[in-house]
């Protein structure tokens, strides 16, 4: 599994950054969430907390 960010839906609110238990998410210069695939554990926290459903887990 891998977490995917829909850049058209991400508002850059930072909720996923704050709630990620392994600090795998940052916001880029355009305030879009970027997920470090090497650090991400595919726990799904970001999917659950994203208010715009911009993050999904895909195989």
CHARMM internal coordinates of N, CA and C (Angstrom, degrees):
IC EDIT
DIST 1 N 1 CA 1.4486
DIST 1 CA 1 C 1.5333
ANGL 1 N 1 CA 1 C 109.51
DIST 1 C 2 N 1.2964
ANGL 1 CA 1 C 2 N 114.55
DIHE 1 N 1 CA 1 C 2 N 151.26
DIST 2 N 2 CA 1.4621
ANGL 1 C 2 N 2 CA 120.21
DIHE 1 CA 1 C 2 N 2 CA 176.79
DIST 2 CA 2 C 1.5291
ANGL 2 N 2 CA 2 C 108.37
DIHE 1 C 2 N 2 CA 2 C -146.01
DIST 2 C 3 N 1.3203
ANGL 2 CA 2 C 3 N 115.89
DIHE 2 N 2 CA 2 C 3 N 140.35
DIST 3 N 3 CA 1.4600
ANGL 2 C 3 N 3 CA 121.29
DIHE 2 CA 2 C 3 N 3 CA 178.75
DIST 3 CA 3 C 1.5298
ANGL 3 N 3 CA 3 C 108.87
DIHE 2 C 3 N 3 CA 3 C -82.94
DIST 3 C 4 N 1.3272
ANGL 3 CA 3 C 4 N 115.28
DIHE 3 N 3 CA 3 C 4 N 130.33
DIST 4 N 4 CA 1.4618
ANGL 3 C 4 N 4 CA 122.33
DIHE 3 CA 3 C 4 N 4 CA -177.98
DIST 4 CA 4 C 1.5264
ANGL 4 N 4 CA 4 C 108.98
DIHE 3 C 4 N 4 CA 4 C -119.09
DIST 4 C 5 N 1.3298
ANGL 4 CA 4 C 5 N 116.73
DIHE 4 N 4 CA 4 C 5 N 135.18
DIST 5 N 5 CA 1.4631
ANGL 4 C 5 N 5 CA 122.05
DIHE 4 CA 4 C 5 N 5 CA 178.17
DIST 5 CA 5 C 1.5239
ANGL 5 N 5 CA 5 C 109.19
DIHE 4 C 5 N 5 CA 5 C -102.96
DIST 5 C 6 N 1.3290
ANGL 5 CA 5 C 6 N 116.11
DIHE 5 N 5 CA 5 C 6 N 126.54
DIST 6 N 6 CA 1.4658
ANGL 5 C 6 N 6 CA 121.70
DIHE 5 CA 5 C 6 N 6 CA 173.17
DIST 6 CA 6 C 1.5268
ANGL 6 N 6 CA 6 C 106.47
DIHE 5 C 6 N 6 CA 6 C -83.94
DIST 6 C 7 N 1.3332
ANGL 6 CA 6 C 7 N 116.51
DIHE 6 N 6 CA 6 C 7 N 104.53
DIST 7 N 7 CA 1.4665
ANGL 6 C 7 N 7 CA 120.41
DIHE 6 CA 6 C 7 N 7 CA -173.28
DIST 7 CA 7 C 1.5229
ANGL 7 N 7 CA 7 C 112.96
DIHE 6 C 7 N 7 CA 7 C -64.86
DIST 7 C 8 N 1.3213
ANGL 7 CA 7 C 8 N 117.35
DIHE 7 N 7 CA 7 C 8 N -21.86
DIST 8 N 8 CA 1.4637
ANGL 7 C 8 N 8 CA 119.71
DIHE 7 CA 7 C 8 N 8 CA 178.30
DIST 8 CA 8 C 1.5264
ANGL 8 N 8 CA 8 C 112.09
DIHE 7 C 8 N 8 CA 8 C -79.20
DIST 8 C 9 N 1.3289
ANGL 8 CA 8 C 9 N 117.38
DIHE 8 N 8 CA 8 C 9 N -20.39
DIST 9 N 9 CA 1.4657
ANGL 8 C 9 N 9 CA 121.62
DIHE 8 CA 8 C 9 N 9 CA -179.58
DIST 9 CA 9 C 1.5304
ANGL 9 N 9 CA 9 C 112.84
DIHE 8 C 9 N 9 CA 9 C -99.16
DIST 9 C 10 N 1.3359
ANGL 9 CA 9 C 10 N 117.21
DIHE 9 N 9 CA 9 C 10 N -23.66
DIST 10 N 10 CA 1.4653
ANGL 9 C 10 N 10 CA 121.06
DIHE 9 CA 9 C 10 N 10 CA -177.88
DIST 10 CA 10 C 1.5238
ANGL 10 N 10 CA 10 C 110.07
DIHE 9 C 10 N 10 CA 10 C -69.31
DIST 10 C 11 N 1.3363
ANGL 10 CA 10 C 11 N 115.66
DIHE 10 N 10 CA 10 C 11 N 126.98
DIST 11 N 11 CA 1.4677
ANGL 10 C 11 N 11 CA 120.91
DIHE 10 CA 10 C 11 N 11 CA 179.86
DIST 11 CA 11 C 1.5274
ANGL 11 N 11 CA 11 C 112.47
DIHE 10 C 11 N 11 CA 11 C -100.74
DIST 11 C 12 N 1.3231
ANGL 11 CA 11 C 12 N 117.34
DIHE 11 N 11 CA 11 C 12 N -2.83
DIST 12 N 12 CA 1.4604
ANGL 11 C 12 N 12 CA 120.55
DIHE 11 CA 11 C 12 N 12 CA 179.42
DIST 12 CA 12 C 1.5081
ANGL 12 N 12 CA 12 C 113.97
DIHE 11 C 12 N 12 CA 12 C 73.68
DIST 12 C 13 N 1.3242
ANGL 12 CA 12 C 13 N 117.13
DIHE 12 N 12 CA 12 C 13 N 26.34
DIST 13 N 13 CA 1.4692
ANGL 12 C 13 N 13 CA 120.52
DIHE 12 CA 12 C 13 N 13 CA -176.79
DIST 13 CA 13 C 1.5233
ANGL 13 N 13 CA 13 C 112.72
DIHE 12 C 13 N 13 CA 13 C -68.68
DIST 13 C 14 N 1.3399
ANGL 13 CA 13 C 14 N 117.31
DIHE 13 N 13 CA 13 C 14 N -25.40
DIST 14 N 14 CA 1.4599
ANGL 13 C 14 N 14 CA 121.11
DIHE 13 CA 13 C 14 N 14 CA 177.29
DIST 14 CA 14 C 1.5130
ANGL 14 N 14 CA 14 C 115.96
DIHE 13 C 14 N 14 CA 14 C 87.28
DIST 14 C 15 N 1.3171
ANGL 14 CA 14 C 15 N 117.61
DIHE 14 N 14 CA 14 C 15 N 2.62
DIST 15 N 15 CA 1.4725
ANGL 14 C 15 N 15 CA 120.19
DIHE 14 CA 14 C 15 N 15 CA 179.80
DIST 15 CA 15 C 1.5238
ANGL 15 N 15 CA 15 C 111.03
DIHE 14 C 15 N 15 CA 15 C -59.64
DIST 15 C 16 N 1.3014
ANGL 15 CA 15 C 16 N 117.31
DIHE 15 N 15 CA 15 C 16 N -42.73
DIST 16 N 16 CA 1.4668
ANGL 15 C 16 N 16 CA 121.03
DIHE 15 CA 15 C 16 N 16 CA -179.86
DIST 16 CA 16 C 1.5282
ANGL 16 N 16 CA 16 C 111.03
DIHE 15 C 16 N 16 CA 16 C -65.42
DIST 16 C 17 N 1.3239
ANGL 16 CA 16 C 17 N 116.44
DIHE 16 N 16 CA 16 C 17 N -38.28
DIST 17 N 17 CA 1.4678
ANGL 16 C 17 N 17 CA 121.17
DIHE 16 CA 16 C 17 N 17 CA 178.69
DIST 17 CA 17 C 1.5257
ANGL 17 N 17 CA 17 C 109.82
DIHE 16 C 17 N 17 CA 17 C -61.66
DIST 17 C 18 N 1.3308
ANGL 17 CA 17 C 18 N 116.07
DIHE 17 N 17 CA 17 C 18 N -45.44
DIST 18 N 18 CA 1.4664
ANGL 17 C 18 N 18 CA 121.06
DIHE 17 CA 17 C 18 N 18 CA -178.62
DIST 18 CA 18 C 1.5206
ANGL 18 N 18 CA 18 C 112.71
DIHE 17 C 18 N 18 CA 18 C -67.58
DIST 18 C 19 N 1.3391
ANGL 18 CA 18 C 19 N 117.49
DIHE 18 N 18 CA 18 C 19 N -35.36
DIST 19 N 19 CA 1.4613
ANGL 18 C 19 N 19 CA 121.02
DIHE 18 CA 18 C 19 N 19 CA -172.57
DIST 19 CA 19 C 1.5290
ANGL 19 N 19 CA 19 C 115.29
DIHE 18 C 19 N 19 CA 19 C -94.67
DIST 19 C 20 N 1.3257
ANGL 19 CA 19 C 20 N 118.20
DIHE 19 N 19 CA 19 C 20 N -12.08
DIST 20 N 20 CA 1.4668
ANGL 19 C 20 N 20 CA 119.89
DIHE 19 CA 19 C 20 N 20 CA -178.47
DIST 20 CA 20 C 1.5312
ANGL 20 N 20 CA 20 C 109.46
DIHE 19 C 20 N 20 CA 20 C -64.37
DIST 20 C 21 N 1.3340
ANGL 20 CA 20 C 21 N 117.40
DIHE 20 N 20 CA 20 C 21 N 120.73
DIST 21 N 21 CA 1.4725
ANGL 20 C 21 N 21 CA 120.28
DIHE 20 CA 20 C 21 N 21 CA -175.65
DIST 21 CA 21 C 1.5292
ANGL 21 N 21 CA 21 C 114.44
DIHE 20 C 21 N 21 CA 21 C -69.87
DIST 21 C 22 N 1.3368
ANGL 21 CA 21 C 22 N 117.87
DIHE 21 N 21 CA 21 C 22 N -17.84
DIST 22 N 22 CA 1.4710
ANGL 21 C 22 N 22 CA 120.02
DIHE 21 CA 21 C 22 N 22 CA -179.48
DIST 22 CA 22 C 1.5307
ANGL 22 N 22 CA 22 C 112.13
DIHE 21 C 22 N 22 CA 22 C -114.95
DIST 22 C 23 N 1.3333
ANGL 22 CA 22 C 23 N 116.72
DIHE 22 N 22 CA 22 C 23 N 12.44
DIST 23 N 23 CA 1.4656
ANGL 22 C 23 N 23 CA 123.07
DIHE 22 CA 22 C 23 N 23 CA 177.57
DIST 23 CA 23 C 1.5269
ANGL 23 N 23 CA 23 C 112.57
DIHE 22 C 23 N 23 CA 23 C 52.96
DIST 23 C 24 N 1.3428
ANGL 23 CA 23 C 24 N 116.07
DIHE 23 N 23 CA 23 C 24 N 45.05
DIST 24 N 24 CA 1.4659
ANGL 23 C 24 N 24 CA 121.40
DIHE 23 CA 23 C 24 N 24 CA -178.11
DIST 24 CA 24 C 1.5221
ANGL 24 N 24 CA 24 C 113.16
DIHE 23 C 24 N 24 CA 24 C -91.50
DIST 24 C 25 N 1.3326
ANGL 24 CA 24 C 25 N 117.54
DIHE 24 N 24 CA 24 C 25 N -1.68
DIST 25 N 25 CA 1.4653
ANGL 24 C 25 N 25 CA 120.35
DIHE 24 CA 24 C 25 N 25 CA -174.68
DIST 25 CA 25 C 1.5228
ANGL 25 N 25 CA 25 C 110.43
DIHE 24 C 25 N 25 CA 25 C -119.32
DIST 25 C 26 N 1.3183
ANGL 25 CA 25 C 26 N 114.71
DIHE 25 N 25 CA 25 C 26 N 134.95
DIST 26 N 26 CA 1.4590
ANGL 25 C 26 N 26 CA 121.95
DIHE 25 CA 25 C 26 N 26 CA 173.79
DIST 26 CA 26 C 1.5262
ANGL 26 N 26 CA 26 C 107.62
DIHE 25 C 26 N 26 CA 26 C -130.14
DIST 26 C 27 N 1.3185
ANGL 26 CA 26 C 27 N 116.16
DIHE 26 N 26 CA 26 C 27 N 167.45
DIST 27 N 27 CA 1.4599
ANGL 26 C 27 N 27 CA 120.81
DIHE 26 CA 26 C 27 N 27 CA 172.50
DIST 27 CA 27 C 1.5216
ANGL 27 N 27 CA 27 C 107.80
DIHE 26 C 27 N 27 CA 27 C -104.34
DIST 27 C 28 N 1.3401
ANGL 27 CA 27 C 28 N 115.88
DIHE 27 N 27 CA 27 C 28 N 134.04
DIST 28 N 28 CA 1.4628
ANGL 27 C 28 N 28 CA 118.53
DIHE 27 CA 27 C 28 N 28 CA 178.86
DIST 28 CA 28 C 1.5322
ANGL 28 N 28 CA 28 C 110.70
DIHE 27 C 28 N 28 CA 28 C -81.03
DIST 28 C 29 N 1.3153
ANGL 28 CA 28 C 29 N 117.08
DIHE 28 N 28 CA 28 C 29 N -173.83
DIST 29 N 29 CA 1.4676
ANGL 28 C 29 N 29 CA 121.92
DIHE 28 CA 28 C 29 N 29 CA -177.07
DIST 29 CA 29 C 1.5256
ANGL 29 N 29 CA 29 C 112.94
DIHE 28 C 29 N 29 CA 29 C -62.33
DIST 29 C 30 N 1.3367
ANGL 29 CA 29 C 30 N 116.50
DIHE 29 N 29 CA 29 C 30 N -20.20
DIST 30 N 30 CA 1.4595
ANGL 29 C 30 N 30 CA 121.37
DIHE 29 CA 29 C 30 N 30 CA 179.58
DIST 30 CA 30 C 1.5288
ANGL 30 N 30 CA 30 C 111.67
DIHE 29 C 30 N 30 CA 30 C -99.82
DIST 30 C 31 N 1.3467
ANGL 30 CA 30 C 31 N 116.40
DIHE 30 N 30 CA 30 C 31 N 14.55
DIST 31 N 31 CA 1.4689
ANGL 30 C 31 N 31 CA 122.90
DIHE 30 CA 30 C 31 N 31 CA -178.25
DIST 31 CA 31 C 1.5249
ANGL 31 N 31 CA 31 C 112.88
DIHE 30 C 31 N 31 CA 31 C 56.70
DIST 31 C 32 N 1.3136
ANGL 31 CA 31 C 32 N 115.59
DIHE 31 N 31 CA 31 C 32 N 43.28
DIST 32 N 32 CA 1.4627
ANGL 31 C 32 N 32 CA 122.88
DIHE 31 CA 31 C 32 N 32 CA 174.09
DIST 32 CA 32 C 1.5263
ANGL 32 N 32 CA 32 C 107.15
DIHE 31 C 32 N 32 CA 32 C -113.80
DIST 32 C 33 N 1.3314
ANGL 32 CA 32 C 33 N 116.39
DIHE 32 N 32 CA 32 C 33 N 135.38
DIST 33 N 33 CA 1.4590
ANGL 32 C 33 N 33 CA 120.77
DIHE 32 CA 32 C 33 N 33 CA -179.66
DIST 33 CA 33 C 1.5310
ANGL 33 N 33 CA 33 C 110.89
DIHE 32 C 33 N 33 CA 33 C -64.87
DIST 33 C 34 N 1.3226
ANGL 33 CA 33 C 34 N 114.73
DIHE 33 N 33 CA 33 C 34 N 135.36
DIST 34 N 34 CA 1.4571
ANGL 33 C 34 N 34 CA 122.37
DIHE 33 CA 33 C 34 N 34 CA 176.39
DIST 34 CA 34 C 1.5185
ANGL 34 N 34 CA 34 C 107.14
DIHE 33 C 34 N 34 CA 34 C -124.79
DIST 34 C 35 N 1.3279
ANGL 34 CA 34 C 35 N 116.40
DIHE 34 N 34 CA 34 C 35 N 126.71
DIST 35 N 35 CA 1.4632
ANGL 34 C 35 N 35 CA 121.40
DIHE 34 CA 34 C 35 N 35 CA -176.47
DIST 35 CA 35 C 1.5207
ANGL 35 N 35 CA 35 C 110.07
DIHE 34 C 35 N 35 CA 35 C -105.92
DIST 35 C 36 N 1.3298
ANGL 35 CA 35 C 36 N 116.51
DIHE 35 N 35 CA 35 C 36 N 124.95
DIST 36 N 36 CA 1.4588
ANGL 35 C 36 N 36 CA 122.54
DIHE 35 CA 35 C 36 N 36 CA 176.52
DIST 36 CA 36 C 1.5301
ANGL 36 N 36 CA 36 C 107.57
DIHE 35 C 36 N 36 CA 36 C -78.79
DIST 36 C 37 N 1.3268
ANGL 36 CA 36 C 37 N 115.80
DIHE 36 N 36 CA 36 C 37 N 106.07
DIST 37 N 37 CA 1.4641
ANGL 36 C 37 N 37 CA 120.62
DIHE 36 CA 36 C 37 N 37 CA -175.69
DIST 37 CA 37 C 1.5236
ANGL 37 N 37 CA 37 C 113.08
DIHE 36 C 37 N 37 CA 37 C -63.30
DIST 37 C 38 N 1.3388
ANGL 37 CA 37 C 38 N 117.32
DIHE 37 N 37 CA 37 C 38 N -26.78
DIST 38 N 38 CA 1.4627
ANGL 37 C 38 N 38 CA 120.21
DIHE 37 CA 37 C 38 N 38 CA 179.47
DIST 38 CA 38 C 1.5247
ANGL 38 N 38 CA 38 C 112.16
DIHE 37 C 38 N 38 CA 38 C -73.41
DIST 38 C 39 N 1.3369
ANGL 38 CA 38 C 39 N 116.54
DIHE 38 N 38 CA 38 C 39 N -28.05
DIST 39 N 39 CA 1.4625
ANGL 38 C 39 N 39 CA 121.34
DIHE 38 CA 38 C 39 N 39 CA -178.98
DIST 39 CA 39 C 1.5225
ANGL 39 N 39 CA 39 C 111.75
DIHE 38 C 39 N 39 CA 39 C -92.87
DIST 39 C 40 N 1.3137
ANGL 39 CA 39 C 40 N 117.15
DIHE 39 N 39 CA 39 C 40 N -33.24
DIST 40 N 40 CA 1.4677
ANGL 39 C 40 N 40 CA 123.03
DIHE 39 CA 39 C 40 N 40 CA -176.90
DIST 40 CA 40 C 1.5301
ANGL 40 N 40 CA 40 C 111.08
DIHE 39 C 40 N 40 CA 40 C -59.22
DIST 40 C 41 N 1.3352
ANGL 40 CA 40 C 41 N 115.77
DIHE 40 N 40 CA 40 C 41 N 135.60
DIST 41 N 41 CA 1.4684
ANGL 40 C 41 N 41 CA 121.19
DIHE 40 CA 40 C 41 N 41 CA 178.57
DIST 41 CA 41 C 1.5279
ANGL 41 N 41 CA 41 C 112.17
DIHE 40 C 41 N 41 CA 41 C -105.44
DIST 41 C 42 N 1.3267
ANGL 41 CA 41 C 42 N 117.00
DIHE 41 N 41 CA 41 C 42 N 8.33
DIST 42 N 42 CA 1.4660
ANGL 41 C 42 N 42 CA 122.83
DIHE 41 CA 41 C 42 N 42 CA 178.98
DIST 42 CA 42 C 1.5280
ANGL 42 N 42 CA 42 C 112.89
DIHE 41 C 42 N 42 CA 42 C 58.51
DIST 42 C 43 N 1.3286
ANGL 42 CA 42 C 43 N 116.66
DIHE 42 N 42 CA 42 C 43 N 35.58
DIST 43 N 43 CA 1.4638
ANGL 42 C 43 N 43 CA 120.65
DIHE 42 CA 42 C 43 N 43 CA -177.42
DIST 43 CA 43 C 1.5313
ANGL 43 N 43 CA 43 C 112.79
DIHE 42 C 43 N 43 CA 43 C -74.54
DIST 43 C 44 N 1.3433
ANGL 43 CA 43 C 44 N 116.75
DIHE 43 N 43 CA 43 C 44 N -23.99
DIST 44 N 44 CA 1.4551
ANGL 43 C 44 N 44 CA 120.42
DIHE 43 CA 43 C 44 N 44 CA 177.69
DIST 44 CA 44 C 1.5169
ANGL 44 N 44 CA 44 C 115.46
DIHE 43 C 44 N 44 CA 44 C 89.52
DIST 44 C 45 N 1.3244
ANGL 44 CA 44 C 45 N 117.52
DIHE 44 N 44 CA 44 C 45 N 2.13
DIST 45 N 45 CA 1.4652
ANGL 44 C 45 N 45 CA 119.84
DIHE 44 CA 44 C 45 N 45 CA 179.29
DIST 45 CA 45 C 1.5237
ANGL 45 N 45 CA 45 C 110.87
DIHE 44 C 45 N 45 CA 45 C -57.87
DIST 45 C 46 N 1.3201
ANGL 45 CA 45 C 46 N 117.14
DIHE 45 N 45 CA 45 C 46 N -44.64
DIST 46 N 46 CA 1.4617
ANGL 45 C 46 N 46 CA 121.02
DIHE 45 CA 45 C 46 N 46 CA -178.55
DIST 46 CA 46 C 1.5289
ANGL 46 N 46 CA 46 C 111.85
DIHE 45 C 46 N 46 CA 46 C -61.79
DIST 46 C 47 N 1.3192
ANGL 46 CA 46 C 47 N 115.77
DIHE 46 N 46 CA 46 C 47 N -37.47
DIST 47 N 47 CA 1.4671
ANGL 46 C 47 N 47 CA 120.49
DIHE 46 CA 46 C 47 N 47 CA 177.96
DIST 47 CA 47 C 1.5246
ANGL 47 N 47 CA 47 C 109.64
DIHE 46 C 47 N 47 CA 47 C -63.25
DIST 47 C 48 N 1.3178
ANGL 47 CA 47 C 48 N 116.01
DIHE 47 N 47 CA 47 C 48 N -43.18
DIST 48 N 48 CA 1.4624
ANGL 47 C 48 N 48 CA 121.23
DIHE 47 CA 47 C 48 N 48 CA -177.77
DIST 48 CA 48 C 1.5252
ANGL 48 N 48 CA 48 C 113.26
DIHE 47 C 48 N 48 CA 48 C -68.39
DIST 48 C 49 N 1.3368
ANGL 48 CA 48 C 49 N 117.60
DIHE 48 N 48 CA 48 C 49 N -35.05
DIST 49 N 49 CA 1.4683
ANGL 48 C 49 N 49 CA 119.79
DIHE 48 CA 48 C 49 N 49 CA -173.77
DIST 49 CA 49 C 1.5288
ANGL 49 N 49 CA 49 C 114.19
DIHE 48 C 49 N 49 CA 49 C -93.78
DIST 49 C 50 N 1.3060
ANGL 49 CA 49 C 50 N 118.69
DIHE 49 N 49 CA 49 C 50 N -13.68
DIST 50 N 50 CA 1.4674
ANGL 49 C 50 N 50 CA 120.72
DIHE 49 CA 49 C 50 N 50 CA -176.95
DIST 50 CA 50 C 1.5300
ANGL 50 N 50 CA 50 C 110.59
DIHE 49 C 50 N 50 CA 50 C -67.80
DIST 50 C 51 N 1.3430
ANGL 50 CA 50 C 51 N 116.55
DIHE 50 N 50 CA 50 C 51 N 117.97
DIST 51 N 51 CA 1.4717
ANGL 50 C 51 N 51 CA 119.45
DIHE 50 CA 50 C 51 N 51 CA -176.81
DIST 51 CA 51 C 1.5296
ANGL 51 N 51 CA 51 C 114.43
DIHE 50 C 51 N 51 CA 51 C -71.51
DIST 51 C 52 N 1.3325
ANGL 51 CA 51 C 52 N 117.64
DIHE 51 N 51 CA 51 C 52 N -16.40
DIST 52 N 52 CA 1.4651
ANGL 51 C 52 N 52 CA 119.72
DIHE 51 CA 51 C 52 N 52 CA 179.96
DIST 52 CA 52 C 1.5265
ANGL 52 N 52 CA 52 C 112.82
DIHE 51 C 52 N 52 CA 52 C -109.52
DIST 52 C 53 N 1.3369
ANGL 52 CA 52 C 53 N 116.58
DIHE 52 N 52 CA 52 C 53 N 7.24
DIST 53 N 53 CA 1.4735
ANGL 52 C 53 N 53 CA 122.35
DIHE 52 CA 52 C 53 N 53 CA -178.11
DIST 53 CA 53 C 1.5270
ANGL 53 N 53 CA 53 C 111.69
DIHE 52 C 53 N 53 CA 53 C 54.92
DIST 53 C 54 N 1.3236
ANGL 53 CA 53 C 54 N 115.90
DIHE 53 N 53 CA 53 C 54 N 38.63
DIST 54 N 54 CA 1.4650
ANGL 53 C 54 N 54 CA 120.78
DIHE 53 CA 53 C 54 N 54 CA -178.30
DIST 54 CA 54 C 1.5221
ANGL 54 N 54 CA 54 C 112.85
DIHE 53 C 54 N 54 CA 54 C -82.59
DIST 54 C 55 N 1.3293
ANGL 54 CA 54 C 55 N 117.44
DIHE 54 N 54 CA 54 C 55 N -10.38
DIST 55 N 55 CA 1.4660
ANGL 54 C 55 N 55 CA 120.62
DIHE 54 CA 54 C 55 N 55 CA -178.15
DIST 55 CA 55 C 1.5214
ANGL 55 N 55 CA 55 C 109.26
DIHE 54 C 55 N 55 CA 55 C -116.25
DIST 55 C 56 N 1.3245
ANGL 55 CA 55 C 56 N 114.85
DIHE 55 N 55 CA 55 C 56 N 135.78
DIST 56 N 56 CA 1.4621
ANGL 55 C 56 N 56 CA 120.19
DIHE 55 CA 55 C 56 N 56 CA 177.77
DIST 56 CA 56 C 1.5199
ANGL 56 N 56 CA 56 C 108.96
DIHE 55 C 56 N 56 CA 56 C -136.48
DIST 56 C 57 N 1.3130
ANGL 56 CA 56 C 57 N 116.19
DIHE 56 N 56 CA 56 C 57 N 157.29
DIST 57 N 57 CA 1.4611
ANGL 56 C 57 N 57 CA 122.03
DIHE 56 CA 56 C 57 N 57 CA 174.43
DIST 57 CA 57 C 1.5209
ANGL 57 N 57 CA 57 C 107.81
DIHE 56 C 57 N 57 CA 57 C -102.05
DIST 57 C 58 N 1.3310
ANGL 57 CA 57 C 58 N 116.11
DIHE 57 N 57 CA 57 C 58 N 126.01
DIST 58 N 58 CA 1.4533
ANGL 57 C 58 N 58 CA 121.57
DIHE 57 CA 57 C 58 N 58 CA -179.45
DIST 58 CA 58 C 1.5115
ANGL 58 N 58 CA 58 C 109.99
DIHE 57 C 58 N 58 CA 58 C -128.77
DIST 58 C 59 N 1.3328
ANGL 58 CA 58 C 59 N 115.37
DIHE 58 N 58 CA 58 C 59 N 154.26
DIST 59 N 59 CA 1.4644
ANGL 58 C 59 N 59 CA 120.04
DIHE 58 CA 58 C 59 N 59 CA 178.80
DIST 59 CA 59 C 1.5033
ANGL 59 N 59 CA 59 C 111.01
DIHE 58 C 59 N 59 CA 59 C -88.98
END
COOR INIT
IC SEED 1 N 1 CA 1 C
IC BUILD
